[in-house]
Amino acid sequence: MSGDLEVRKGERIPRRPLPDYNEASSFREAIQRDGIIGTLLGDSNQYGPLSMLFVLLGVATVTGVLIKLISTFL
């Protein structure tokens, strides 16, 4: 185990330190300040889950279009 993990009294599972977190006033500010990757994967602000939903929507749309195109030509 890493040395930075903390085991609290009465707990058996060590806790890792919390990541850096800064609140943003809007989704646009969060993307401008922390970047897409920082917001999406780094959970650097409160809009991480929202950005993941947008990425999921985009990936699902592209996948659906590709499946439809492939089924049309076969």
Secondary structure, DSSP 8 states (H G I E B T S, - for coil): --TT-B--TT--S-B---------SSHHHHHHHHHHHHHHTS--STTHHHHHHHHHHHHHHHHHHHHHHHHHH-
